[in-house]
Amino acid sequence: MAAPRFADAVAKYDAARIALFGVPYDRTCSFRGGSRFAPRAIREASYNFETFMMDHQRDLLEVPVADLGDTPAFGPTTEMVGGVTKMASEVVGAGKIPIVIGGEHSLAPAVVRAFPKDVGVIGIDAHLDFRESYLDDPWSHACSARRIADHIGVEHVVYLGVRSYSREEREDLERLGLTYVSVFDIHERGIAAGAERALKEVDRDRIYLTVDMDGIDPSYAPAVGNPEPFGLSPLQVKKLIGILAPHLVGMDLNEVSPAWDFGQTALLAARLIREAIVAIDEARG
């Protein structure tokens, strides 16, 4: 049975400003599996919501969004990266904004590679994801920031909400000059200050946003591959999306593993995607 399309994504592709697609892939999972089921679960959860967005006083049906379905079920990570980059490149080449639903965080560098090197990348993540390789795979979910930096330069990548990294990652971030914003800084100074710092550091007008749902505290989003306490709140992420919206040229949301809760993580993921759709459309006028 085919997965449903994302709720209210009813536009034809040619008329769409935003194009969604899913990547049902979790082959580099290192703790909790199942994020390959996330695109379907998030689409199903999206039908919970009213089309009218109260906080924006806008109807999502007024925004031209198309759902392109899912990529194939890829095998090795190199195959996934090539396939996702190809699909994202077609969307970007058509002048549309891709929103990609994962799946694991290994998809993010694949999407970023579809853009010119003049974009900046801001991420939400509990982890630094700056390993050169993990479990003998340089395209592992634990290497997403490193592979993104390979494409656009380490100085144009900033992850927010970080509260975990390895000893080796710490050495590499200091040696290579990676900037991040810790979750503790955000809790002390606020998400707006964190966003301002990230935008200043990446120093790019065009921003790609990658959202690992483990950046959000597991009390709100328990069904993720690698849950880490002390995380961001959903309202902080909502506010960040609003701040970044005028700059956004693309986005992904990843690492929902639906079997590990009663649906609340998929619901939050669907709501954040809806937030991004409306915020991007508002910013474009």
GUTI-51348 format. One record per residue: residue in three letters; z, x, y of N, C-alpha, C, O in turn. Coordinates in steps of 0.2 Angstrom, whole numbers, plus 5000, padded with zeros to 4 digits. Atoms other than C-alpha are relative to their C-alpha. Layout:
AlaZXYZXYZXYZXY...
//
This chain:
Met500050044994500050005000500050045006500450095007Ala500149964994499550075017500649995004500949935005Ala499450004996500950115029499849955006499249955008Pro500250044994501049995044499950055006500150105006Arg500149964994500450055061500649995004501049955003Phe499450004996501750095074500049935004499449915007Ala500050074996502249925083499750015007499950065010Asp500350004993501249885098499550055001499250065007Ala500549955000500050025095499349974998499149984993Val500650055002498549905096499450025003498949995002Ala500749984997497249995106499550034996499750064991Lys500549965003495650055100500050075002500250095008Tyr499949934999495550245099499650025007499950055011Asp500449984995494150255112500449985007500350025012Ala499750034994495250155125500750035000501050025006Ala499349985001496950235120500150065005499750115006Arg499849944996497850355132500450044996500450114997Ile499649965004499050405119499849984992499749934991Ala500250015007498650435100500650024996500750084996Leu499549985004499950435087499750024993499249994991Phe500150005007499850505069500650044997501050075000Gly499449975004501050555055499850064996499250074994Val500149945004501250715045500649994994501150024995Pro499550015006502150665028500150064996499850074991Tyr499949935003502650845024500750035000501050025006Asp499349975000504250925019500150064994500650074992Arg499949965005503851065007500450075001500550104997Thr499649944999504851205016500749985001501150015004Cys499350034999506451095016500550054997500450084991Ser499549955002507951205014500749974998501250004996Phe499450035002509351075012499949934998499949924992Arg500150075002509050885012499249995001498949995006Gly500750025000507350835007499849935002500349895003Gly500250074998506350675011499749995006499549935008Ser500350024994505650695028499249984999498949965004Arg500650025001503950665020499949925001499449895002Phe500050075000504450485020500149975007500149915008Ala499850024993504850485039499549965003499649915007Pro500450044996503250425046499949934999499949885003Arg500050075002503250265036500649975003500649915005Ala499350034998505150235039500049995008500349945010Ile500050004993504950265058499549945002499749905007Arg500450064998503450145059500349934998500349895002Glu499750065002504350015050500649985004500749925006Ala499550014995505850035061499849985007500249945010Ser500350024994504750015076500049925001499949905007Tyr500150084999504549825073500749975001500749915002Asn499350034998506449795077500049995007500449945009Phe499950014993506149805095499549955004499049945002Glu500450054995505549685109499450055003499550115004Thr500549964997503849735116500250025007500050075010Phe499849994993504649725133500650045001501150034997Met499549954999505649875138500449985006500249995012Met499550034995507149805148500150065006500150045012Asp499849954995507649975156499450025004499550055010His500649984996505850005162499749945003499249955008Gln500350064997505349825166499250014999498849995003Arg500749995002503749865157499949974993500449974989Asp500150025007502949795141499550054997499050074999Leu500449955004502349915128499349984999498950034998Leu500750025001500849815125499550015005498950015005Glu500549994994500149855142499850085000499450105004Val500249935000500050045137499550014994499749994989Pro500650005006498450085127500250064996500150124997Val499849955005499150175112499649984993499649924991Ala500350015007498250195095500450044995500650094996Asp499749965006498950245078499550014995499149974993Leu500549975004497850355068500250004993499850024989Gly499849995007498850345052500350074999500550105003Asp499749935002499450495042499450054998498950034996Thr500449955003498650655038500150004992500549964990Pro499949995008498350695019500750034998501050065003Ala499449965003499850755008499850074999499650084993Phe500249935001499550935010500450044995500950024993Gly499649955005500051074998500350055004500850045007Pro499649954996500451245005500049995007499649965010Thr499950014992501051265023499350025003499249995009Thr500649984996499451355028499549955000499149945005Glu500450065000498451205022500249955005499849925009Met499850044995499551095032499950025007499749985011Val500149984993499451195048499349995002499249975007Gly500750004998497551205047499849925001499549915006Gly500250075000497451015044500349965006499949925009Val499750034995498650965057499750025007499649985012Thr500349974994497951085070499349965001499149955007Lys500750034999496151005067500149935002499749915007Met500050074998496750825069500350005007500049965011Ala499850004993497750865085499550035004499550005010Ser500549984995496350965092499549955001499249945007Glu500450054999495250815090500349955005499949925009Val499750054996496450705099500050035007499950005012Val499949974994496750835113499350015003499250005009Gly500749994998494850865114499749945003499349945007Ala500250074998494650675117500349985007500249935009Gly499750024994495750685132500649965000500849935004Lys499550045002497150595124500750044999500650104998Ile499349975001499050635123500249994992500349934991Pro499850015007499550665104500849995000501250035003Ile499350005002501250605098500050004993499749954989Val500049995007501550665081500749994996501250014999Ile499350025004502850595068500050044994499650034990Gly499949965006503550705055500549974996500949934998Gly500249935002503950765043500450055002500950045007Glu499649944998504750935045499850045006499250035008His500249974994504751045060499550055000499250085005Ser500649965001503451155052499449985003498950025004Leu500650034997502151035060500050025007499450025010Ala500049994993502651085078499550055002499150045006Pro500449944998501751255079499349984999498850005002Ala500650025001500251175071499749955005499149965007Val500350044994500051045085499950045006499450035009Val500049964994500451165098499350055000499050065006Arg500649965000498951275092499449965002498949995003Ala500550044998497851135097499950005007499449985010Phe500050004993498251165115499850075003499950124999Pro500149934997497651305127500750045000501250015000Lys499449964999498851445129500449995006500950035007Asp499750014994499351385146500549955000500849935006Val499550055000500551255140500750034999500750094997Gly499349985001502451275140500349954994500149894994Val499850045005503451215125500849995001501150045002Ile499250015000505251135127500149964994499849914992Gly499850035006506151085111500749985000501150005004Ile499350035001507650985106500250024993499850004988Asp499949975007508451075091500750024999501050055004Ala499449975001510151115084500050074998500450114999His500149935003509451275077499550045005499050015008Leu500449964996508551415086499350004997498850015000Asp500650005004507151415072499550065003498950055004Phe500349944998506651595077499950054995499950114997Arg500149955006506551675060499350025000498849985001Glu500749975001505051785057499749974994499149954993Ser500250045007504951705039500749984997501250004998Tyr499450025003506151605029499849984993499349944992Leu500150015007506151595010499250024999498949984995Asp500749975000504551705011499449955002498949965000Asp500550044997503651575021500050015008500549985011Pro500050004992503151615040499949945003500049935009Trp500150064997502751435042500549954999500549894999Ser499450055001504451365037500249975006500149995012His499750044995505351235047500450055004500650035010Ala499549964997506551375051499750065005500050105008Cys500449954996505151475060499649975006499250005009Ser500550034995504451345072500050035007499450045009Ala500049974994504951425088499650075000499350085005Arg500349935001504351595082499249995000498950035003Arg500750015001502651525077499749975007499149995009Ile500250034993502551425094499950065005499450075008Ala500049954996502951585103499450054999499150085003Asp500649965001501551675094499449985003498950025005His500650034997500251555102500150015008499650025011Ile500050004992500951545120500450055003500450055009Gly499649954997502151685122500749985000500949925002Val499350015000504051695120500349975006500749945006Glu499750024994504351675138499849935002500149905007His500250074998503551495138500349954995500049904994Val499750045005504651425124500850005002501150055002Val499250014999506451355127500249944996499949884996Tyr499750055004507451255115500749985003501050025005Leu499450024997508851145121500449974994500249944989Gly499550035005510451085111500150054995500450034990Val499949955005510551245101500750014999501150025004Arg499349985001512151275092500150034993500650044990Ser500049965006511651375077499450054999498950035001Tyr500649955002510651535073500350064996500950074996Ser499849945005510751685061500150065004499950075010Arg499949944997511251855065499450045002499350065007Glu500749974999509451915064499749975006499450005010Glu500350044994508851775076500350035006500050035011Arg499749984994510151835088499750075003499650085009Glu500349934998509552015088499349995002499150035007Asp500750014998507751955089499949975007499549985011Leu500050044994508051835103500250055006499850045012Glu499849954994508851975114499550055000499350075006Arg500549945000507552105109499449975003499050015007Leu500750034998506051985113500149965006499649945009Gly499950034994506851895127499949925000499749895005Leu500150075001506851715120500649975004501249995004Thr499550034996507851595132500149934996499749904993Tyr499850065003508751445125500649975004500950005008Val499450034996510051315132500449974994500249934991Ser499550035005511551285121500249935001500249915007Val499750075000512251115117500650005004500849955008Phe499450004996513851175125499950015007500349985011Asp500250004993513051215141499849935003500049915008Ile500250064998512251045141500649955001500749915005His499450055000513950955137500450025007500849985009Glu499649984994514751055152499649995006500049965011Arg500450014993513351045165499649945000499349935006Gly500450065000512350895160499350024998499050074998Ile500649995002510650865153499550025005499050055004Ala500549994994509750865170500050085002499550105003Ala500049934999510351045173499750044995499350094996Gly500449975005509751095156499349995000498950044999Ala500750024999508051015159499750055006499250085005Glu500249964994507951105176499950074998499450115000Arg500049935002508351275168499450014995499050064996Ala500649995005507051245154499450005003498950045002Leu500750014996505651195166499950075004499450095004Lys500049944996506051345177499850064995499450104997Glu500149945004506051465162499350004997499050054997Val500750005003504451405154499450015005498950045003Asp500549984994503551415171499349974998498850014999Arg500750035001502151295166500049935002500549895002Asp500150064997501551135174499949954994500249894994Arg500250045006500951065157500550014994500550074992Ile499549995005502351035144499949964994499749914994Tyr500050045007502350995125500750004998501150054999Leu499350015002503950925119500049994992499749954990Thr499950015007504550945101500749984999501250025001Val499350035001506050845095500250004993499949974989Asp499750005006506950895080500649965000501149975004Met499450054999508150745077500750034998501250005000Asp499349975001509550865071500350035006500850055007Gly499849984994509650915089500549945003501049965007Ile499550054998510550745091500650004995500550024989Asp499449995005512350735084499949964994499749904995Pro500050045006512450675066500449945000500349904996Ser499750075000513550535071499549955002499649895001Tyr500550054998512050455079499450014995499149954994Ala500649985004510650535068500250044994500150104993Pro499749965006511450575051499450024995499550074991Ala500549995005509850565041499550065002498950045004Val500549954998509050735045500150064995500550064990Gly500049945006508650895034500650045001500850074996Asn499549954999509951005042500549985005500550005011Pro499650034995511350905051500550065002500850104998Glu499549954997512451005063500449965005500149935010Pro499650044995513950935072500050035007499750085009Phe500049994993514250935091499450005004499250035009Gly500650004997512550885096499949955006500449935009Leu500250044994511650785110500149934998500149914992Ser500050085001511850595112499349985001498950015004Pro500750034999510350485112499949995007499349995009Leu500150014993510550445130499850065004499450065008Gln500249944998510450625134499350024999498950045003Val500749995002508850635125499549965004499049985006Lys500450044996508150485133499950025007499450025010Lys500149984993508550555150499550065001499250075005Leu500449945000507750725146499249974999498850005003Ile500750035001506150625140499749985007499249995009Gly500250034994506150535157499850065005499450065009Ile500149944995506350705167499350044998499050065003Leu500649965002504950785157499349965000498849995000Ala500650055000503750635157499450025004498850025002Pro500649984996502650695172499750064998499150075000His500349945003502350855163499750004993499350044991Leu500150005007502050795146499250004998498949955000Val500750005003500350835137500049984993499549974990Gly500050015008500950805119500750004998501250035002Met499350015002502550775109499949994992499549974989Asp499950025007503150775091500749984999501150005003Leu499450015002504650705083500150014993499749984989Asn500049975007505250775066500750004997501249995001Glu499449985004506550805053500449934999501049944998Val499650055002507050625049499949994992499349994990Ser500050015008507550605030500349944999500949934998Pro499850065000507650425028500549984995500949934996Ala499550025005508650415012500750025001501149994997Trp499449984999510150495019500549965005501049985007Asp499650054996510750345030499849934998499449924993Phe500250075000510550155032499549985004499449925006Gly500650024996509050165043500150025008499750015011Gln499849994992509950215060499650065003499450055009Thr500449944997509050385062499349985001499050005006Ala500750024999507350305059499949955006499449955010Leu500050054994507750165072500150045006499750035011Leu499949964993508350295085499350045001499150045007Ala500649975000506750395081499549965003499149985008Ala500550054997505650245084500149985007499749985011Arg499950014993506550205100499950055005499650045010Leu500249944996506350375107499350015001499050035006Ile500750005000504550375103499749945005499349965009Arg500250054996504350205112500250025007499950015012Glu499849974993505350285127499550055002499350045008Ala500449954997504150425128499349975002499049995006Ile500650034999502650315127500049965007499549975011Val499950044994503250205142500150055006499850055011Ala499949964994503850355152499450045002499350065007Ile500649964999502250455150499549955004499249985009Asp500550054997501250295155500249995008499849995012Glu499750004994502450275170499850065005499650055011Ala500149944996502250455176499250015002499150045007Arg500749994998500350445175499749945005499249955008Gly500150054995500350285186499549954997499349905001
//
